[in-house]
Amino acid sequence: MMSRREGSPFSGLATVAMKEAADHMNSARIHLVMLLVLLTAIGSVYAAIGQIKSTIGEDEFLFLRLFTTAKDPLPSFVSFLGFLIPLVAIALGFDAINGEYNRRTLSRVLSQPIYRDALLTGKFLGGLLVIAICLLTLWLLVTGMGLLLLGLPPNGEEIARGLAFLFVSFVYAGVWLAVAMAFSTVVKSPATSALCALTLWLVFTIFWPMLSPLLAGWFAPLDPLDPMSAVQQFNLQQGLARVSPNILYNEATLALLNPATRSLGLLFAYQMDGALMGAPLQLSASLGLVWPQIAGMIAALLVLFTIAYVAFQRQEIRA
């Protein structure tokens, strides 16, 4: 007969999380990845400032253009984050569990008064803490560069939209950290789990935007006699594309950093009745517009973490 475990399953959670965060912050891996992120971020923001000074005049949300303005050959700061955040998250989580197996330290850790619940959750929270510190540092860096080089402080709504963008980036990073930890739990080899996570990232970043129109055309072909078939095909294509966290992140940041965005899908004429063309939306309206995207990423994070949790609970651990 199995004995009931005593005490809270999350006893020692904070200790594991802080220890994991400290290990990440002291590792050469995160230093190299963040150096790459910092260099690309500084380059894109500096190019955006030059573009803003030369082409943009009076603008109510001039400060937000630091994040979205691109200048050849560099993409915008948001585009860089959408590409590099998954790499940072995968680098933090691809060997979270199987690395302990390979070093034969997992049994020694669990011999302490720490349950598997606290170990897995603590490792996840430790990675999230490091990501939060990195994203906050980047956001403050961009804000500081804008203050110094543009000479204009952001207004209250720009700060609020910037913080909302920071939260969306944090959730997006959490999704990819959960992906990496799920592969780390299911796959025994750290190299293989890293390859699996990177493959999934490449599929969603490069191939899925090309596959979703093909799948939509197959499942909902156009009917020359039915104009609504084009609408149905577009809606299906958009729904399939939103399976990718990258698409959800891009749509959320578009609405938050470009207040003039009124729709993330088809916009019909009757929806524009009484609206002023180019007039910005209030922050509450923009948040309502992107709430489905944010909720979708949070749901994906929870599902992936649950997969890792269940798989870890079922594994046999030997000394």
Secondary structure, DSSP 4 states (H G I P E B T S, - for coil): -PPPP-S-TTTTHHHHHHHHHHHHHHSHHHHHHHHHHHHHHHHHHHHHHHHHHHH--S-TTTTTHHHH--BTTB--HHHHHHHHHHHHHHHHHTTTTHHHHHTT-HHHHHTSS--HHHHHHHHHHHHHHHHHHHHHHHHHHHHHHHHHHH-----HHHHHHHHHHHHHHHHHHHHHHHHHHHHHHH-S-HHHHHHHHHHHHHIIIIIHHHHHHHHHHHHS--BTTBTHHHHHHHHHHHHHHTTSHHHHHHHHHHHHH-TT---SS---GGGGTTPPTTPPPPHHHHHHHHHHHHHHHHHHHHHHHHHHHHHHHH-----
